[in-house]
C-alpha cells in the first residue's frame, strides 16, 4: 500500500515574474512539454501508485488551480494548509491522515516542482528506497553530485545495510562553502539532499513523536478530525500553533544521528528548477543555445524573433512579440504586467527584486 505525497507550496521567487505567490512555479509548464511541473510529478508516479493513493498538500490560494490540473486526483486527497508552516507540518499532516486511513502504510514525499530527466530510472530508484522503508528505515533518495554545488545540502552516507543498495546515512550536511563542496565531491561518500523521502507512516510518526512531541500531538489531533465535521474547527485552532520547521531539521537530522535513516543514490537527471539560468541548462535550445520556455504547442506558441543571439533564456508570456538582437547570456521574461531582464549569471539574484517589491508595498506584482 504505497501513498505518494506531493508538497506543493512556495512561490519560486527566483523565477519571478513568471512565478508569483498566487500562481507559483509548480503550476507552470516548465518541463519542455504542455504539462506543468505538478502534472509531470503525478504522471511520473504512475508506475508506483494510483491517483486514489496520491495526496497533494497545498495552500488555500492554490487549491482551485491544483484541482483543475489534477482532475484524476480525488478532491478529498487535496489537503489545504490554512497558512504555510514549512515542510514538516505539511508532510507530517499527510502522514497522519494516511495512518488514520491505512495504518502502517508506506508513503513517499516528492516535491511538486522538480524536473526528472529519466522518469524510468527515477521509478527504479524509488522502488529501491521502498525496500529500505519496509525494513523500518526512514529513507531519503540522495542525488549523485556532478559538481561542487554550494546551493544544496548534502548527505554523508556510510556502510551498506544488508546486501542491497541501501546505505546508512551518517549525517546531514548544511549547504557548504565551495572548498568544502569540492571535498564532498571527491570523497565519493556524499550525495545531494533533494528532500525525497520514503518511509512507513508508523515509523515516521513515531520518530516525529520522539523529537517533536508537540508537533506530533497537534497533527494527530487534526488528522483524527480530518474526516469529521469538526475538521475546520480543529484545523484552525491547532494549525497556527504548529512550529515552522523543515522535515530535515525536525526529524531527519536527529533520526540520522540515531542510525535510523537510510539512502539510495539516484542518477536520473534531477533538477530543482531553482532559477532561469538552470532552466536554460536543462531545456532544449537552438544551435546557439537559446532556450524559449513555453508550454504551448508549435502552432500556438508565442512569436519570438532572435537574431545573432547566444545563450538566451526567453519566457514569452505577454502575447506580444519578443525580439532580441546581438545579445548574449541574458534572461528575458515578458509577462502581461512585468518585464524582467538580467544576465544569466545573476539569475539567482532575481529574488532580490521580489524583496524590493515587498518593501515598496507593490504586492500586486509579487
C-alpha positions as CSV (number, residue, x, y, z in Angstrom):
1,X,0.0,0.0,0.0
2,X,2.1,2.9,-1.3
3,X,0.9,6.5,-1.0
4,X,2.6,9.4,-2.8
5,X,2.5,12.8,-1.0
6,X,3.3,15.9,-3.1
7,X,4.0,19.1,-1.0
8,X,3.0,21.9,-3.4
9,X,3.9,25.2,-1.8
10,X,6.3,28.1,-2.1
11,X,6.3,31.0,-4.6
12,X,9.6,30.4,-6.5
13,X,10.8,34.0,-6.2
14,X,13.9,33.3,-8.3
15,X,11.5,32.6,-11.2
16,X,9.8,36.0,-10.9
17,X,7.9,37.5,-12.7
18,X,6.7,34.1,-14.2
19,X,6.2,32.6,-10.8
20,X,4.0,34.6,-8.4
21,X,2.6,34.0,-5.0
22,X,-0.8,33.3,-6.5
23,X,0.5,31.1,-9.3
24,X,3.8,29.6,-8.3
25,X,6.3,27.7,-10.4
26,X,4.8,24.2,-9.9
27,X,1.7,25.3,-11.8
28,X,3.7,26.4,-14.9
29,X,4.7,24.2,-17.8
30,X,8.5,24.3,-17.3
31,X,9.0,20.7,-18.4
32,X,9.6,21.2,-22.2
33,X,6.0,19.8,-22.7
34,X,2.5,21.2,-22.1
35,X,2.5,19.5,-18.6
36,X,3.1,21.7,-15.6
37,X,5.7,20.6,-13.1
38,X,2.9,19.4,-10.8
39,X,1.3,17.4,-13.6
40,X,4.6,15.9,-14.6
41,X,5.2,14.8,-10.9
42,X,1.9,13.0,-10.8
43,X,2.5,11.4,-14.3
44,X,5.9,10.2,-13.1
45,X,4.3,8.4,-10.1
46,X,2.0,6.3,-12.4
47,X,4.1,3.1,-12.2
48,X,4.3,3.4,-8.4
49,X,0.8,4.3,-7.2
50,X,-2.7,5.4,-8.3
51,X,-4.5,8.8,-8.2
52,X,-6.6,7.4,-5.3
53,X,-3.3,7.0,-3.3
54,X,-1.9,10.4,-4.4
55,X,-2.1,13.2,-1.9
56,X,-1.3,16.9,-2.6
57,X,-0.7,19.3,0.3
58,X,-1.1,22.9,-0.9
59,X,-2.2,26.4,0.2
60,X,-5.7,27.8,0.1
61,X,-4.6,30.2,-2.7
62,X,-3.6,27.3,-5.0
63,X,-6.2,24.6,-4.3
64,X,-8.5,25.5,-7.2
65,X,-5.7,25.6,-9.7
66,X,-4.3,22.3,-8.3
67,X,-7.7,20.6,-8.6
68,X,-8.1,21.9,-12.2
69,X,-4.7,20.5,-13.2
70,X,-5.2,17.1,-11.4
71,X,-8.7,16.1,-12.3
72,X,-7.9,12.4,-11.8
73,X,-6.9,13.0,-8.1
74,X,-9.9,12.8,-5.8
75,X,-10.9,16.1,-4.2
76,X,-10.5,14.7,-0.7
77,X,-6.9,13.9,-1.5
78,X,-6.0,17.6,-1.9
79,X,-5.1,18.8,1.7
80,X,-5.3,22.5,2.2
81,X,-3.0,24.3,4.7
82,X,-4.6,27.4,6.2
83,X,-1.1,29.0,6.3
84,X,2.4,27.9,5.3
85,X,4.2,26.1,8.2
86,X,7.2,24.7,6.2
87,X,7.7,21.2,5.1
88,X,7.4,19.2,8.3
89,X,3.9,20.2,9.1
90,X,2.8,19.6,5.5
91,X,4.4,16.2,5.1
92,X,3.5,15.0,8.7
93,X,-0.1,16.1,8.2
94,X,-0.4,13.9,5.2
95,X,1.4,11.0,7.0
96,X,-1.0,11.3,10.0
97,X,-4.1,11.3,7.7
98,X,-2.8,8.3,5.8
99,X,-2.1,6.5,9.0
100,X,-5.7,7.1,10.1
101,X,-7.0,5.6,6.9
102,X,-4.4,2.8,6.4
103,X,-2.2,2.1,9.5
104,X,1.4,1.2,8.7
105,X,1.1,2.2,5.0
106,X,4.2,3.1,3.0
107,X,4.5,6.7,1.7
108,X,6.8,8.7,-0.3
109,X,7.2,12.5,-0.3
110,X,8.2,14.2,-3.6
111,X,8.2,17.9,-4.3
112,X,5.8,19.3,-6.9
113,X,8.5,21.5,-8.6
114,X,11.3,19.2,-9.6
115,X,12.3,18.1,-13.1
116,X,13.4,14.5,-13.7
117,X,15.2,13.7,-16.9
118,X,14.8,9.9,-16.8
119,X,11.5,9.0,-15.1
120,X,12.0,5.3,-15.5
121,X,15.3,5.3,-13.6
122,X,13.7,7.5,-11.0
123,X,10.9,4.9,-10.5
124,X,13.6,2.2,-10.2
125,X,15.4,4.3,-7.5
126,X,12.1,4.9,-5.6
127,X,11.5,1.1,-5.6
128,X,14.9,0.5,-4.1
129,X,14.1,3.1,-1.4
130,X,10.8,1.3,-0.7
131,X,12.8,-1.9,0.2
132,X,14.7,0.1,2.8
133,X,11.5,1.6,4.2
134,X,10.0,-1.8,4.5
135,X,12.9,-2.7,6.8
136,X,11.9,0.2,9.1
137,X,14.3,2.9,7.9
138,X,13.4,6.5,7.1
139,X,14.7,6.6,3.5
140,X,15.9,9.5,1.6
141,X,16.9,9.5,-2.1
142,X,20.3,11.1,-2.5
143,X,21.4,12.6,-5.8
144,X,24.9,11.7,-7.1
145,X,26.7,15.1,-7.2
146,X,28.0,16.2,-10.6
147,X,29.8,19.4,-9.4
148,X,30.8,21.1,-6.2
149,X,27.4,22.7,-5.7
150,X,27.1,25.2,-2.8
151,X,23.4,25.7,-3.1
152,X,22.4,22.2,-1.9
153,X,22.6,20.3,1.3
154,X,24.4,17.0,1.4
155,X,24.0,13.6,2.9
156,X,27.1,11.7,4.2
157,X,26.5,8.0,3.8
158,X,28.2,5.1,5.4
159,X,28.1,1.3,5.4
160,X,25.6,-0.7,3.4
161,X,22.5,-2.1,5.1
162,X,22.5,-5.8,4.3
163,X,23.3,-6.9,0.8
164,X,21.1,-4.4,-1.1
165,X,21.7,-0.8,-2.4
166,X,20.7,0.9,0.9
167,X,23.3,2.7,2.9
168,X,23.0,4.2,6.3
169,X,23.0,8.0,6.4
170,X,25.6,9.2,9.0
171,X,24.9,12.9,8.9
172,X,23.0,15.7,7.1
173,X,25.3,18.5,6.0
174,X,24.4,22.1,5.5
175,X,25.0,24.0,2.3
176,X,28.8,24.2,2.2
177,X,31.3,26.8,1.0
178,X,32.9,26.0,-2.3
179,X,36.1,24.4,-0.9
180,X,34.1,22.0,1.3
181,X,31.8,21.2,-1.5
182,X,34.8,20.2,-3.6
183,X,36.0,17.8,-0.8
184,X,32.5,16.3,-0.7
185,X,32.5,15.7,-4.4
186,X,35.9,14.0,-4.3
187,X,35.1,11.9,-1.2
188,X,32.5,9.7,-3.0
189,X,30.6,9.5,0.3
190,X,28.3,12.5,-0.1
191,X,25.0,12.9,-2.0
192,X,22.9,16.0,-2.7
193,X,19.9,16.1,-0.4
194,X,16.9,16.5,-2.7
195,X,14.3,16.1,0.1
196,X,12.7,13.0,-1.5
197,X,11.6,10.7,1.3
198,X,10.1,7.2,1.6
199,X,9.0,5.5,4.9
200,X,6.4,3.6,6.8
201,X,4.0,6.2,8.2
202,X,4.0,4.5,11.6
203,X,7.9,4.7,11.7
204,X,7.9,8.3,10.7
205,X,5.2,9.3,13.1
206,X,7.0,7.5,16.0
207,X,10.2,9.4,15.2
208,X,8.2,12.7,15.0
209,X,6.7,12.0,18.4
210,X,10.2,11.3,19.8
211,X,11.8,14.5,18.5
212,X,8.8,16.9,18.2
213,X,6.2,15.8,20.6
214,X,4.1,19.0,20.5
215,X,4.0,19.0,16.7
216,X,3.1,15.3,16.7
217,X,0.3,15.9,19.2
218,X,-1.2,18.8,17.2
219,X,-1.1,16.9,13.9
220,X,-2.6,13.8,15.4
221,X,-5.5,15.8,16.7
222,X,-6.0,17.4,13.3
223,X,-5.8,14.0,11.5
224,X,-8.3,12.4,13.8
225,X,-10.8,15.2,13.0
226,X,-10.0,15.4,9.3
227,X,-12.8,13.2,8.0
228,X,-15.3,14.6,10.5
229,X,-17.5,17.7,10.8
230,X,-15.0,19.1,13.3
231,X,-12.2,19.4,10.8
232,X,-12.3,23.1,10.2
233,X,-12.7,24.0,13.9
234,X,-9.8,21.8,15.0
235,X,-7.6,22.8,12.0
236,X,-8.0,26.5,12.6
237,X,-7.4,26.1,16.3
238,X,-4.3,23.9,16.1
239,X,-2.6,24.8,12.9
240,X,-1.4,28.3,13.8
241,X,0.3,26.8,16.9
242,X,2.5,24.4,15.0
243,X,6.2,25.4,14.5
244,X,7.5,26.5,11.2
245,X,10.3,23.9,10.6
246,X,11.5,21.8,7.7
247,X,11.3,18.0,8.0
248,X,15.1,17.8,7.6
249,X,15.7,19.8,10.8
250,X,12.7,18.5,12.7
251,X,13.1,14.8,12.1
252,X,15.7,13.6,9.6
253,X,18.9,15.1,11.1
254,X,18.1,13.7,14.6
255,X,17.0,10.3,13.1
256,X,20.2,10.1,11.2
257,X,22.2,10.7,14.4
258,X,20.3,7.8,15.9
259,X,21.1,5.5,13.0
260,X,17.5,5.4,11.7
261,X,18.0,6.9,8.2
262,X,19.0,5.1,5.0
263,X,19.6,6.3,1.5
264,X,19.9,5.0,-2.0
265,X,21.8,7.1,-4.6
266,X,19.9,8.4,-7.6
267,X,21.2,9.3,-11.0
268,X,18.2,10.3,-13.1
269,X,18.7,13.8,-14.3
270,X,17.3,15.6,-11.3
271,X,16.9,19.4,-11.2
272,X,15.0,21.6,-8.8
273,X,14.4,24.4,-11.3
274,X,15.8,27.0,-9.0
275,X,16.2,29.8,-11.4
276,X,16.1,30.8,-15.1
277,X,19.8,30.0,-15.7
278,X,19.2,26.5,-14.6
279,X,16.1,26.2,-16.7
280,X,18.1,27.2,-19.7
281,X,20.6,24.5,-19.0
282,X,18.0,21.6,-18.7
283,X,15.6,22.5,-21.5
284,X,16.4,22.0,-25.2
285,X,17.6,25.1,-27.1
286,X,18.6,26.0,-30.7
287,X,22.1,25.7,-32.1
288,X,23.2,28.9,-30.4
289,X,22.0,27.7,-27.0
290,X,18.9,30.0,-27.0
291,X,16.0,28.5,-25.0
292,X,12.5,29.6,-25.4
293,X,10.4,28.5,-22.4
294,X,6.7,27.8,-23.3
295,X,4.2,25.1,-22.8
296,X,2.3,26.0,-25.9
297,X,2.1,23.8,-29.0
298,X,4.2,24.6,-32.0
299,X,1.1,26.0,-33.8
300,X,0.2,28.4,-31.0
301,X,3.4,29.3,-29.2
302,X,4.2,33.0,-28.8
303,X,6.3,34.6,-31.5
304,X,10.0,35.1,-30.6
305,X,12.5,36.7,-33.0
306,X,16.1,36.2,-32.3
307,X,19.0,37.4,-34.5
308,X,22.7,37.0,-33.7
309,X,22.0,36.0,-30.1
310,X,23.5,33.3,-28.0
311,X,22.6,31.6,-24.7
312,X,19.4,33.5,-24.1
313,X,16.6,32.2,-21.9
314,X,13.3,33.8,-23.2
315,X,10.0,33.4,-21.4
316,X,7.3,35.0,-23.6
317,X,4.0,35.2,-21.6
318,X,2.5,38.5,-22.6
319,X,1.2,37.6,-26.1
320,X,3.3,40.2,-27.9
321,X,6.4,39.7,-30.0
322,X,9.7,39.3,-28.1
323,X,12.7,40.3,-30.3
324,X,16.4,40.4,-29.4
325,X,19.4,41.3,-31.5
326,X,23.2,40.9,-30.8
327,X,23.0,40.0,-27.1
328,X,24.4,37.1,-25.2
329,X,23.6,35.2,-22.0
330,X,20.5,37.1,-20.9
331,X,17.2,36.1,-19.3
332,X,14.2,37.8,-20.8
333,X,10.9,37.2,-19.0
334,X,7.9,39.0,-20.5
335,X,4.5,38.8,-18.7
336,X,1.4,41.0,-19.2
337,X,2.3,43.2,-16.2
338,X,6.1,42.9,-15.8
339,X,9.2,42.6,-18.0
340,X,12.4,41.3,-16.3
341,X,15.8,41.3,-17.9
342,X,19.0,40.1,-16.3
343,X,22.3,38.4,-17.1
344,X,22.1,34.6,-16.8
345,X,24.9,34.7,-14.2
346,X,22.7,36.9,-12.0
347,X,19.6,34.7,-12.2
348,X,19.9,33.7,-8.5
349,X,19.6,37.4,-7.6
350,X,16.1,37.8,-9.1
351,X,14.6,37.1,-5.7
352,X,16.1,40.5,-4.6
353,X,13.7,42.2,-7.0
354,X,10.8,40.4,-5.2
355,X,12.2,41.5,-1.8
356,X,12.4,45.1,-3.0
357,X,8.8,45.0,-4.4
358,X,7.6,43.8,-1.0
359,X,9.5,46.5,0.8
360,X,7.9,49.1,-1.5
361,X,4.5,47.7,-0.9
362,X,4.0,46.7,-4.6
363,X,2.3,43.4,-3.6
364,X,0.3,43.3,-6.8
365,X,3.5,42.3,-8.7
366,X,4.5,39.6,-6.2
